[in-house]
Each structure stands twice: as C-alpha cells, then as structure tokens.
Amino acid sequence: MNSDRPPAPDSRTPVPGPGPAARTSPPALPPQPALTLDALGKKCPVPIIMLADRIRDVPIGQTIEVLADDPAARTDVPAWCTLKSQEFAGTRDLPVGWSFLVRRSY
C-alpha cells in the first residue's frame, strides 16, 4: 500500500452540495427585445406579415417581440420560425394576448 496517497473517500460520507445562495438565485431575465411589433387587434396573417417585414431590422442574435391577441398567432409564430430557420425564443402571457419572442438567426 502506498502511504503517499490520500485514503479513498468513504461512500457513506455525504458530499456537500451547492450552498443556499446557489439554490435561491433568481432566474436570469430574458434580454430586452431589440424591436417590439404591436399586432394587437390584428387578425391572421397580419402579425406574421409584420414579423417577416421587420425581422431584418434587428441584428443577428437579437430578439424581436411580437404582441398579438389573435389565437392563431400561438401556432403561426412558432411555425413561421421553423419555416424560416429563425429561433422561437418563447411566449409570455399578457393581460390581453401574448408576447412572442423571436431571435434572428441569420
């Protein structure tokens, strides 16, 4: 037996986890959108037309926010992102409608 080596850890010894601060840190806030499009009150396909028309106004890697209250936007915006290879970054409920975040990929 080599006496220069530390003893093997005992599998019964608890391993300390992250401290209380690590467990209670608030989640990071999403970055502010570079551009917000207000499509509230507009029916399909107007919110998508607005998004397609303005996506190139934001730098690559930045987000554009689309505000919409037409229920079709809940499926149309993510579908448009997939079709156009843009990143759908999420939805947030608003008092009236939703906020859709799209990150420009190219």
Residue frames as qw, qx, qy, qz and C-alpha x, y, z in Angstrom:
[[0.000, 0.889, 0.458, 0.000, 0.00, 0.00, 0.00],
 [0.405, 0.410, -0.009, 0.817, 1.30, 3.43, -0.96],
 [0.323, -0.614, -0.510, 0.508, 1.22, 5.74, 2.07],
 [0.148, -0.169, 0.140, 0.965, 1.63, 8.89, -0.11],
 [0.206, -0.364, -0.631, -0.654, -1.91, 8.55, -1.47],
 [0.396, -0.175, 0.349, -0.831, -4.85, 10.02, 0.40],
 [0.316, 0.141, 0.914, -0.210, -7.37, 7.48, 1.61],
 [0.078, -0.322, -0.737, -0.589, -10.21, 6.60, -0.74],
 [0.371, -0.214, 0.135, -0.894, -13.38, 8.55, 0.02],
 [0.186, 0.164, 0.912, -0.326, -15.89, 6.73, 2.13],
 [0.141, -0.324, -0.677, -0.645, -19.08, 6.21, 0.09],
 [0.323, -0.653, -0.673, 0.125, -21.10, 6.82, 3.28],
 [0.260, -0.415, -0.161, 0.857, -19.71, 10.35, 3.71],
 [0.344, 0.824, 0.440, -0.099, -22.16, 12.95, 2.36],
 [0.465, 0.171, 0.257, 0.830, -20.83, 15.17, -0.40],
 [0.036, 0.582, 0.308, -0.751, -21.67, 18.83, 0.15],
 [0.402, 0.639, 0.570, 0.323, -23.93, 20.36, -2.50],
 [0.209, 0.514, 0.099, 0.826, -24.21, 23.93, -3.64],
 [0.122, -0.161, -0.536, 0.820, -24.67, 26.48, -0.89],
 [0.179, 0.653, 0.645, -0.355, -28.01, 28.14, -0.12],
 [0.135, 0.652, -0.136, -0.733, -27.18, 31.11, -2.37],
 [0.031, 0.193, -0.809, -0.554, -26.81, 28.82, -5.39],
 [0.039, 0.379, 0.924, 0.042, -30.23, 27.27, -4.78],
 [0.053, 0.754, 0.529, -0.387, -32.09, 30.53, -4.25],
 [0.148, -0.291, 0.317, 0.890, -30.64, 32.68, -7.06],
 [0.557, 0.576, 0.300, -0.518, -33.40, 34.17, -9.18],
 [0.719, 0.330, 0.503, 0.347, -33.54, 33.02, -12.81],
 [0.263, -0.213, 0.281, 0.898, -31.85, 35.26, -15.33],
 [0.417, 0.668, 0.305, -0.535, -34.19, 37.73, -17.01],
 [0.675, 0.432, 0.457, 0.386, -34.50, 37.45, -20.79],
 [0.309, -0.160, 0.149, 0.926, -32.77, 40.22, -22.68],
 [0.324, 0.628, 0.242, -0.666, -34.82, 43.20, -23.79],
 [0.669, 0.485, 0.507, 0.246, -36.04, 42.83, -27.38],
 [0.330, -0.146, 0.274, 0.891, -34.31, 45.00, -29.95],
 [0.272, -0.067, -0.357, -0.891, -37.69, 45.73, -31.56],
 [0.278, 0.303, 0.811, -0.416, -41.33, 45.32, -30.49],
 [0.187, -0.147, -0.602, -0.762, -44.13, 44.94, -33.03],
 [0.360, 0.188, 0.582, -0.704, -47.65, 45.73, -31.83],
 [0.263, -0.075, -0.771, -0.575, -50.05, 43.46, -33.73],
 [0.135, 0.310, 0.778, -0.529, -52.74, 43.61, -31.03],
 [0.468, 0.558, 0.288, -0.622, -56.16, 43.72, -32.70],
 [0.386, 0.512, -0.573, -0.510, -54.75, 42.42, -35.99],
 [0.914, 0.058, 0.311, -0.253, -56.04, 39.13, -37.40],
 [0.623, -0.165, 0.668, 0.372, -54.10, 36.35, -39.09],
 [0.874, 0.021, -0.096, 0.476, -51.91, 36.66, -41.15],
 [0.104, 0.934, -0.062, 0.335, -51.06, 40.29, -40.30],
 [0.572, -0.756, 0.315, 0.043, -48.82, 39.52, -37.24],
 [0.825, -0.057, 0.415, 0.380, -46.71, 37.15, -39.38],
 [0.507, 0.722, 0.203, 0.424, -46.54, 39.64, -42.25],
 [0.179, -0.956, 0.152, -0.176, -45.34, 42.31, -39.80],
 [0.734, -0.517, 0.400, 0.184, -42.72, 39.93, -38.38],
 [0.787, 0.254, 0.380, 0.414, -41.48, 38.88, -41.83],
 [0.319, 0.869, 0.126, 0.357, -41.30, 42.51, -42.93],
 [0.193, -0.915, 0.236, -0.264, -39.26, 43.68, -39.92],
 [0.929, -0.314, 0.057, 0.188, -37.05, 40.71, -38.87],
 [0.722, 0.314, 0.000, 0.616, -34.08, 42.14, -40.80],
 [0.057, -0.864, 0.042, -0.499, -34.35, 45.40, -38.83],
 [0.668, -0.691, 0.262, -0.088, -32.76, 43.69, -35.81],
 [0.150, 0.662, -0.733, -0.044, -29.14, 42.49, -35.67],
 [0.778, 0.056, -0.622, -0.069, -28.42, 38.77, -35.92],
 [0.453, -0.043, -0.734, 0.504, -28.65, 37.22, -32.46],
 [0.176, -0.011, 0.342, -0.923, -31.05, 39.88, -31.17],
 [0.118, 0.417, 0.895, -0.110, -34.74, 39.37, -30.46],
 [0.252, -0.188, -0.282, -0.907, -37.87, 40.85, -31.91],
 [0.180, 0.250, 0.799, -0.517, -41.06, 40.83, -29.84],
 [0.256, -0.263, -0.592, -0.718, -44.46, 40.41, -31.45],
 [0.276, 0.152, 0.619, -0.719, -47.50, 41.41, -29.39],
 [0.376, -0.079, -0.658, -0.648, -50.64, 39.68, -30.67],
 [0.467, -0.011, 0.608, -0.642, -54.07, 38.70, -29.42],
 [0.773, 0.243, -0.322, -0.489, -55.25, 36.58, -32.36],
 [0.824, -0.305, 0.460, -0.125, -55.25, 32.94, -31.11],
 [0.886, 0.450, 0.005, 0.108, -53.82, 31.83, -34.48],
 [0.197, 0.839, -0.446, 0.242, -50.56, 33.61, -33.59],
 [0.658, -0.518, 0.519, -0.170, -49.88, 30.98, -30.90],
 [0.859, 0.077, 0.471, 0.187, -49.22, 28.44, -33.65],
 [0.582, 0.793, 0.083, 0.159, -48.35, 30.76, -36.53],
 [0.049, -0.915, 0.396, -0.067, -45.32, 32.46, -34.93],
 [0.601, -0.437, 0.663, 0.092, -43.51, 29.23, -33.92],
 [0.791, 0.371, 0.469, 0.129, -44.38, 27.66, -37.31],
 [0.401, 0.909, -0.070, 0.088, -43.03, 30.71, -39.17],
 [0.294, -0.789, 0.538, 0.026, -39.81, 30.49, -37.13],
 [0.737, -0.109, 0.654, 0.130, -39.35, 26.84, -38.09],
 [0.680, 0.640, 0.339, 0.113, -40.16, 27.54, -41.75],
 [0.307, 0.919, -0.128, 0.213, -37.74, 30.49, -41.91],
 [0.791, 0.047, -0.364, 0.490, -34.99, 28.97, -39.69],
 [0.081, -0.632, 0.271, -0.722, -35.35, 31.66, -37.04],
 [0.319, -0.055, -0.842, 0.432, -35.27, 30.82, -33.32],
 [0.491, -0.646, -0.339, -0.475, -38.57, 30.90, -31.45],
 [0.259, 0.312, -0.622, 0.670, -37.48, 32.11, -28.00],
 [0.123, -0.292, -0.829, 0.461, -40.77, 31.81, -26.14],
 [0.245, -0.604, -0.474, -0.592, -44.19, 33.15, -25.30],
 [0.113, -0.119, -0.601, 0.782, -45.35, 35.24, -22.37],
 [0.075, -0.693, -0.708, -0.113, -48.99, 35.77, -21.44],
 [0.050, 0.168, -0.074, 0.982, -50.16, 39.37, -21.37],
 [0.318, 0.285, 0.561, -0.709, -53.34, 40.76, -19.80],
 [0.709, 0.567, 0.179, -0.380, -54.68, 40.78, -23.38],
 [0.747, 0.608, -0.269, -0.029, -52.93, 38.44, -25.82],
 [0.903, -0.252, 0.115, 0.330, -49.34, 37.25, -25.80],
 [0.041, 0.873, -0.435, -0.218, -45.78, 38.38, -26.31],
 [0.961, 0.184, 0.122, 0.164, -43.80, 36.20, -28.72],
 [0.222, -0.811, 0.440, 0.316, -40.01, 36.44, -28.81],
 [0.887, 0.425, 0.092, 0.153, -38.10, 35.55, -31.96],
 [0.436, -0.671, 0.387, 0.459, -34.28, 35.56, -32.08],
 [0.608, 0.731, -0.209, -0.229, -32.87, 36.40, -35.50],
 [0.877, -0.209, 0.374, 0.218, -30.63, 33.55, -36.66],
 [0.596, 0.087, 0.433, 0.671, -29.30, 34.93, -39.95]]
